[in-house]
Amino acid sequence: MLISEECKKCMMRQKINAYPKDADQKDITIYQREVREIIDHCDGLSTPQIAEKIYALRSDLFGEALDYATIKSRFNHLMLSMLPYMRQQVTEAEDPLKMAVQYAMAGNYIDFGVLSNVNETELRKQLDEAVHTTIEPEMLESFRTEMLRARHLVYFTDNCGEIVADKLLISVLREMNPNLTVTVIVRGLPAINDATLEDAAQIGMGEAASRVIGNGAGMPGNVIGAISEEAMDEISRADVLIAKGQGNYEGLSGCGLNIFYFFLCKCELFMRRFKVPQFTGIMTRER
């Protein structure tokens, strides 16, 4: 999905003053000029690709905005501590697949790229209330059917911590369909608090997935043709794909592949697009 005029304006508001407080005025001037240049000439690109360009610009001028390593480790461990409870709830649920999907959507709350205040209290609330997340019955049954007959699933992850819920869902899918192979694709380079190979190793993603690879990029999403050849090879062999998060929806929507999208609506554009309040879980698919 190519960036809209509304997303351009939102990105400008978010990024134009996203420089360190102690930055040199000369560098600030360069940064703001280049941000305007990137956004003014971004037609034909998706939001994740433009964000990657601005992150690179900021890093070149000011260094990394924030070391997310400690934050990512904290949320990975926090979600791992909740995993036994979530697994029990899934096992005891009337529909284990539905419950696992609901947890996977709730975990998408951990997004420092969109939310200014990600906190443990709200995360626990999202997980506690996950069971009440509405999923269209036809959509869920379509997903179930696809998963039962699939042989190769590609699973695009999004954020740290959230990938623990992804691991739980993948485990449920492979219990349903023992013949299913699952390739998990994480970010190839650091991008805010998005999950990388280090995060996948920390939460033991290899215990559930058949294979875990990076996408070779540092954008907050995936875009067909803008990621590694290794990732593209996996995509070409997949019967079905799952993409987590708004960034993956923005980067992949419209590509024509057999993709199911799971995310929480966190920004105003998505809330209006799907006509729901903030933090509503969405399960949709490529048409």
N, C-alpha and C positions, 0 to 999 in steps of 0.2 A: 504494500500500500504506500503510495507516494505521499509525501508530506502535504498537509493542507495549509491554507492561508492562516487558519486559526492556530494550528500547531506552530507555524513560523512565529506568530506574535507571542505565543506562550513561551517558546524557546528563547526568544529575544529577551523577554522579561526575566526569565530565570538565569540566563547566562551573561547578559551584558555587564553586570556588576559582580560577577562571580570570580573575584580576584582577592588575593590576601590583603588584609587591612594595612600591612606595612609595605605594600608594593610601591615601587618607584613610579612616579607620574608618567615618565616616558614610556615605561612598559605598559601601564594602564591604557595610555592612548593607543599604543600599537594593538593591544589586546582587543579593545572595543572596536577599533577600525576593522580588524580581521574578523571578529565575530559578525559584524554587520555584513562584511563581504561574503562570508560563508553562507549566511542565511539568505542574503539577497540573491545568491546564485546557486540555490540548492534544488531547483526544479529538476525532476527526474530521479531524485534520491528519496529514501525513506528516512523517517525520524532517527532510527538508530545509526544510520550512516553519517548523518549530520552531527549527531551528538558525539560520535567518535572523532570527527574532525575538530570539534571545539575542545574536547578533552585533550587531544594531542597538542593543540595550540596552547592551552593553559599550562600543560606540563612543560612545554618547551620554554615558556616565558617565566614561569613561577615555580616550577617543580610540582610534585604531586600535591593535590589539594588536601588530601587527608589519607593517612595510612589506615586502610580498612582492615588490616590483618587481625588486629585485636577484636574489632567489632565482629568480624566474620567468625572468628573462633568462638566468641561468646555465644552468638546465636546458633552456631552449629551444635555446641555442647548443650545449650538450652533445649533445642528441639530433640536432641538425642535423649535427654533426660525424660522427655514427654513421650518418646516413642513406645515404650512398653504399654502405657495407658492407651495411646491411640490404637496400637495393634489389638489390644483387648477389646476396645470399642468396635473395631472393624470386625473382629472374629465373632462377637456376640450380636452384631447388627442383623436385622432381618434381611438386608441386602448389603453384604460386605463390599461389593464393588461400588455401590452408591456412596457408602460411608467413606471409602478410601478416596474417591473423587472429591467429596466434600472437604476432606482434610487437605488434599492437594491444592484446592482452590484457596482455602483459608490461609495456608502457608505463604501465599503470594503477598500477604500483608508486609512482609519484611523487605521493603523497597526504599532504600535511601535515595534513590534517584528521583522519585516522585514525591515522597512524603518528607516533610520537614521534621517530623517528630515520630520516629519509630520507637515504640517502647514495649516492654515485656507485658505490662498490664493489658494493653490493647491486643497484643498477640494472643495472650491466654483467653481473652474474651472472644476473639475470632475463632479460636480452636474450640472453645466450649460451645459456641453457637453454630459450629459447622453443620451439625446434624439437622439444623433448621433451614439450611441453604436449599432453595428450590431449584430443581433440575427438571426440565421438560421430560416427561416420561418417554416420548418418542425419541428424543435426543439420546437419552440414556440407553434405550434398547438398541438404537442404531450403533452406539459405541460398543455395547456388549457384543453384538453380532460381529462387528468388525474385529474385535479383539479375539473372539473365539476361532475365527477362521484365518487370522493373520499368521504369517510365518516370521516376518521380520518387521519389528517396530523400531522407529527412530524417535527418541524422546529428547526434545529440546528443553533444557532446564533454564531457570531464571536466577533466583537469588540464593545466597547462603542461607542456611537454616531451613528454608523452604525445601531444599533438596532432600531433607529427611522425610518429609511427607511424600515426595516423589518416590523415594526408595520404597516406602510402604506401599504405594499404589502399584509400583512395578512388581513387587512381591506378590500382590493379589492377582495381577494379570497373569503372571507365570504359573501361579497355582491353578488358575482357571484353564490355562492353555499351556501345558508342559512343553509343547513343541515351539513355543514362541521364543525367538531370540530378540534381545533388546539392546540396542546401541544408544547409550546416553551421550548427548553432545553438550558440553559445557563451554564456557568462554575460553578462547585460546590465550588471551592476555587479560590483565586486570581491567575491570570496568566497574567502578563504584563498588557495590557489595555483591555483584553478580558472582555466581559460583564458577570456580575454575577447577582444574585438575587437583589442586591441593585441597580444596574443599571437599571434592568428591572422595578423595582418599581419606580425609579426616572423618567423614561420616560412614565410611565403609560401603560406598555405592557399588563396588565390585561384588559385594555379597548378593546383590539383587540383579544387577545388570549383567549381560553377557560381555559387554565391552563399554569402556568409557573413553571418549576422545575429546580433545579441544577442537574448536572450530577455526583456529588459526587467526582469530580477529579479536579486537578489543572493543567492539561496538556493543551497546546494551541491547542486543537482539541478534537475530540471524536474518540474512538476506540471501536468497538463492543467487549464486554466481559471485557473491562477495565474501565467501568463506572458503576454507581450504579444500583442496582436491580430495583429501581423505574424507572430509565430511560430506562432500558432494557425492562421492562413491557410495557411502552408506545410504544417503537419501535416495539415490537411483535404484537401490536394491530393496527399498522398504515397501511393504504393502500399505502401511498406514503410519501416520506420524502424530505425535502429541507435542504441542507447543505451549509452554507456560508463560504467562505474563503479558502485560500490555506491549512491551517492546517487541516480543516475538510476533504478536498479532500485527503490529505496525509494520514489521519487516517482512512478514510472510503472507499476510492476507492478500488474496488475489493471485497467488502464484499457481493455482490450479491443482496442487497436490492434494492427496487425501489426508487432510490435517484436521485434528480436533484441537480446539483452543480452550484452555482453562485459565482464568485470571479473576482478580477482584477489580472492579471499576474504582479507580482511585482519583482520576483527574476529571475535570468538568467536561471535557470533550467526550470521554467514554461514558460518563454518566448520562449525557444527553443522547449520545448515539444509541445506547441500550435502554434509555428511559427508566433508569433505576437510581436509587440513592447511593451515596458513597459506600464503598466496601461491600457492595452486592457481588456475590459470586456469579460468574458467567461461564457457561459451557456452550460452545457453539462449534460449528465446523465449516470448512471450506465448501462452498457450493459449486 
